[in-house]
Amino acid sequence: MQPKLSDLQQLAIRAGALLRNGYEQPILIQHKGEADLVTEIDHASEALILETLRAQFPDHSINAEESGHLEGSSEHTWYVDPLDGTINYAHGIPFFCVSIAYAYHGQLTLGAVYDPLRDELFCAERGRGAWLNKKPIQVSHPASLIDSLLVTGFANIAHRTPLSEVHTDNMDNFKRFMLATQGVRRLGSAALDLAYVACGRLDGYWEYGIHSWDIAAGALLVESAGGKVTSINGSADYFVPPYPILAASPGTHAAMLAMLDHFE
């Protein structure tokens, strides 16, 4: 059985309520690595999501940040980030979200990204469009790269992916784009970065090494809002580990691709 977009919306809002209630309250914070945090709210949010998915879709497979891969049918796969922006959350910085996506036969078809503090629900359904709180959204179309505001992320030093070990520094790109655009932001939540690109608040996003659950819903948002999503090298097959991703409006995407360091 396939889910409906409303299933993702309701689940993201329920998990988001946990994040909102725990925000700036005393919570248990642990280290998964030297600079990689996890909180009790991450675990509580993921437990709620997984319990619901297992009850409603018991034969589906799930990829979740804290629990890893849970076996199930390869036809139906979920990507769950119960708290994207954990470091922001732990420091009281109000930029984090819940991200949930569903793929059918390997193709992302449904996605929801919920910011509980702003009560903003971004969602997308392949072939139908993308919305912010039920209003259709589209990517921006800046006249040139100099008119663009971009966003990026940096792989956690303590948890480098194989690609990150080869391509150890994104700073060269950061500096080039700082000089060629209105600016570059590093906000700390890939899912919200992509949601902001989808609704036109930001014009382009790139990152060299990340996880499937970080980008699944957001990438679908950008595509469904008229944007272009590829690997850093420009390949249409962007949903491949370690997920080096470039997402923007078509014109901005082409300009960014021409400037980015590629990899072998």
C-alpha positions as CSV (number, residue, x, y, z in Angstrom):
1,M,0.0,0.0,0.0
2,Q,1.3,3.4,-0.9
3,P,0.9,6.4,1.4
4,K,-0.8,9.7,0.6
5,L,0.8,13.1,1.0
6,S,-1.5,13.8,3.9
7,D,0.1,10.8,5.8
8,L,3.5,12.6,5.6
9,Q,2.0,16.0,6.5
10,Q,0.2,14.7,9.6
11,L,3.3,12.7,10.7
12,A,5.7,15.7,10.2
13,I,3.4,18.0,12.2
14,R,3.1,15.4,15.1
15,A,6.9,15.0,15.2
16,G,7.4,18.7,14.9
17,A,5.2,19.3,18.0
18,L,7.7,17.2,20.0
19,L,10.6,19.4,18.7
20,R,8.7,22.6,19.6
21,N,7.8,21.4,23.1
22,G,11.4,20.5,23.8
23,Y,13.0,23.6,22.3
24,E,15.1,25.6,24.8
25,Q,14.1,23.2,27.6
26,P,16.6,21.1,29.6
27,I,17.3,18.0,27.5
28,L,19.8,15.2,27.4
29,I,22.5,15.9,24.7
30,Q,25.0,13.2,23.7
31,H,27.9,12.9,21.3
32,K,27.8,10.5,18.4
33,G,31.2,11.8,17.4
34,E,33.6,14.6,18.3
35,A,31.3,17.2,16.8
36,D,28.2,15.2,16.0
37,L,25.4,15.6,18.5
38,V,22.2,13.7,19.2
39,T,19.5,14.7,21.7
40,E,16.7,12.9,23.5
41,I,14.3,14.9,21.2
42,D,16.0,13.3,18.1
43,H,15.2,9.9,19.6
44,A,11.7,10.8,20.7
45,S,10.8,12.3,17.3
46,E,12.2,9.3,15.4
47,A,10.4,6.8,17.7
48,L,7.1,8.5,17.0
49,I,7.7,8.4,13.3
50,L,8.9,4.9,13.1
51,E,6.1,3.6,15.4
52,T,3.6,5.2,13.1
53,L,5.1,3.9,9.9
54,R,5.5,0.4,11.2
55,A,1.8,0.4,12.2
56,Q,0.5,1.8,9.0
57,F,3.0,0.4,6.5
58,P,4.6,-2.7,8.2
59,D,6.2,-4.1,5.0
60,H,7.9,-0.9,4.0
61,S,11.7,-0.3,4.4
62,I,12.9,2.8,6.3
63,N,16.2,4.7,6.3
64,A,16.3,6.8,9.4
65,E,19.1,9.0,10.9
66,E,19.3,7.4,14.3
67,S,18.1,3.8,13.6
68,G,19.8,3.3,10.3
69,H,18.2,0.9,7.7
70,L,15.1,-1.0,8.7
71,E,14.4,-3.9,6.4
72,G,11.2,-4.1,4.3
73,S,10.0,-4.1,0.7
74,S,12.4,-2.6,-1.7
75,E,9.4,-1.2,-3.6
76,H,8.5,1.1,-0.7
77,T,11.2,3.1,1.0
78,W,11.0,5.9,3.6
79,Y,13.7,8.5,4.4
80,V,13.4,10.0,7.9
81,D,15.3,12.8,9.6
82,P,13.5,13.3,12.9
83,L,15.5,16.5,13.7
84,D,17.5,18.0,10.9
85,G,19.6,20.8,12.5
86,T,20.4,19.1,15.8
87,I,23.4,21.3,16.5
88,N,21.2,24.4,16.0
89,Y,18.5,22.9,18.2
90,A,21.0,22.1,21.0
91,H,22.3,25.6,21.0
92,G,18.9,27.3,20.9
93,I,19.2,28.5,17.3
94,P,15.7,28.5,15.7
95,F,16.6,26.8,12.4
96,F,15.7,23.1,12.3
97,C,12.9,20.8,11.0
98,V,11.4,17.3,10.6
99,S,12.0,15.8,7.1
100,I,10.1,12.8,5.8
101,A,10.1,11.4,2.2
102,Y,8.7,8.3,0.5
103,A,10.1,6.6,-2.6
104,Y,8.3,4.1,-4.8
105,H,10.4,1.7,-6.9
106,G,13.4,3.9,-6.1
107,Q,11.8,7.2,-7.2
108,L,11.1,9.9,-4.7
109,T,7.4,10.6,-4.9
110,L,6.3,12.3,-1.7
111,G,8.1,14.7,0.7
112,A,7.4,16.9,3.7
113,V,9.6,19.3,5.6
114,Y,8.1,20.9,8.7
115,D,9.6,23.9,10.6
116,P,7.7,23.7,13.9
117,L,8.8,27.2,15.2
118,R,7.5,29.0,12.1
119,D,4.7,26.5,11.6
120,E,5.7,26.1,8.0
121,L,4.9,22.9,6.2
122,F,6.7,22.4,2.9
123,C,5.4,19.4,0.9
124,A,5.7,18.0,-2.6
125,E,4.2,15.3,-4.7
126,R,5.9,14.2,-7.9
127,G,4.0,15.3,-10.9
128,R,1.6,17.6,-9.0
129,G,3.8,20.4,-7.5
130,A,5.1,21.8,-4.3
131,W,3.4,23.8,-1.6
132,L,4.1,25.9,1.6
133,N,1.2,25.7,3.9
134,K,-1.1,24.7,1.0
135,K,0.0,27.5,-1.2
136,P,1.9,26.6,-4.4
137,I,5.6,27.5,-4.5
138,Q,8.2,27.9,-7.2
139,V,11.9,28.4,-7.4
140,S,13.3,31.9,-8.0
141,H,14.7,33.0,-11.3
142,P,17.5,35.5,-10.7
143,A,18.7,37.4,-13.8
144,S,22.3,36.3,-13.1
145,L,24.5,34.7,-10.5
146,I,25.4,38.1,-9.0
147,D,21.7,38.5,-8.1
148,S,21.7,35.2,-6.3
149,L,21.8,34.3,-2.6
150,L,23.2,30.8,-2.1
151,V,23.5,28.3,0.7
152,T,25.9,25.4,1.4
153,G,26.9,22.9,4.1
154,F,30.2,21.4,5.2
155,A,30.7,17.7,6.0
156,N,31.3,16.9,9.7
157,I,35.0,16.6,10.2
158,A,34.6,13.7,12.6
159,H,32.4,11.7,10.2
160,R,33.9,12.3,6.7
161,T,32.4,10.3,3.9
162,P,34.7,8.6,1.4
163,L,34.2,11.6,-0.9
164,S,35.0,14.0,1.8
165,E,38.3,12.3,2.4
166,V,39.2,13.0,-1.2
167,H,37.5,16.4,-1.5
168,T,38.4,17.6,2.0
169,D,37.5,21.3,1.7
170,N,34.5,23.2,0.3
171,M,36.0,26.5,1.3
172,D,37.4,27.2,-2.2
173,N,33.9,27.1,-3.6
174,F,32.5,29.1,-0.7
175,K,35.0,31.9,-1.4
176,R,34.4,31.9,-5.1
177,F,30.6,32.1,-4.7
178,M,30.9,34.8,-2.0
179,L,32.6,37.0,-4.6
180,A,30.3,36.1,-7.5
181,T,26.9,36.4,-5.7
182,Q,25.0,38.5,-3.1
183,G,26.3,36.0,-0.5
184,V,26.5,32.5,0.7
185,R,24.8,31.2,3.9
186,R,25.7,28.2,6.0
187,L,22.5,27.7,8.0
188,G,22.9,24.1,9.4
189,S,19.8,22.2,8.1
190,A,20.0,20.7,4.6
191,A,16.3,19.9,4.5
192,L,15.3,23.5,5.3
193,D,18.1,24.9,2.9
194,L,16.4,22.9,0.1
195,A,12.9,24.0,1.2
196,Y,14.0,27.6,1.0
197,V,15.4,27.1,-2.5
198,A,12.1,25.5,-3.5
199,C,10.1,28.5,-2.3
200,G,12.5,31.1,-3.7
201,R,14.0,32.5,-0.5
202,L,17.4,31.1,-1.5
203,D,18.5,30.7,-5.1
204,G,20.8,27.6,-5.0
205,Y,22.3,25.0,-2.7
206,W,25.2,22.7,-2.9
207,E,27.0,20.2,-0.6
208,Y,29.6,17.5,-1.2
209,G,28.8,14.8,1.3
210,I,25.6,14.3,3.2
211,H,23.0,11.6,3.9
212,S,19.9,10.4,2.0
213,W,17.5,11.3,4.8
214,D,18.9,14.9,4.8
215,I,18.1,15.6,1.2
216,A,15.3,13.3,0.1
217,A,12.3,15.4,0.9
218,G,14.1,18.7,0.1
219,A,15.3,17.5,-3.3
220,L,11.8,16.5,-4.3
221,L,10.6,19.9,-3.2
222,V,13.0,21.7,-5.5
223,E,12.3,19.5,-8.4
224,S,8.5,19.8,-7.9
225,A,8.9,23.6,-7.6
226,G,10.5,23.9,-11.1
227,G,14.1,23.6,-10.0
228,K,16.9,21.4,-11.2
229,V,18.7,18.9,-8.9
230,T,21.8,17.0,-9.9
231,S,25.0,15.7,-8.5
232,I,27.9,18.1,-8.1
233,N,29.2,16.8,-11.5
234,G,25.8,17.5,-13.2
235,S,24.6,13.9,-13.3
236,A,20.8,13.5,-13.1
237,D,21.4,10.5,-10.8
238,Y,22.0,12.6,-7.7
239,F,20.5,10.2,-5.1
240,V,23.7,8.1,-4.8
241,P,26.0,7.9,-1.8
242,P,27.7,10.1,-0.6
243,Y,25.0,12.4,-2.1
244,P,27.0,15.3,-3.5
245,I,24.1,17.6,-4.5
246,L,23.4,20.8,-6.4
247,A,19.9,22.2,-6.4
248,A,18.7,25.5,-7.9
249,S,16.6,27.1,-10.6
250,P,17.7,25.9,-14.1
251,G,19.6,29.1,-14.9
252,T,21.3,29.4,-11.6
253,H,22.1,25.7,-11.6
254,A,24.0,26.0,-14.9
255,A,26.0,29.0,-13.6
256,M,26.8,27.2,-10.3
257,L,27.8,24.0,-12.1
258,A,30.3,25.9,-14.2
259,M,32.0,27.3,-11.1
260,L,32.0,24.3,-8.8
261,D,35.0,22.0,-8.1
262,H,34.0,18.6,-9.6
263,F,35.3,15.2,-8.4
264,E,36.4,12.0,-10.1
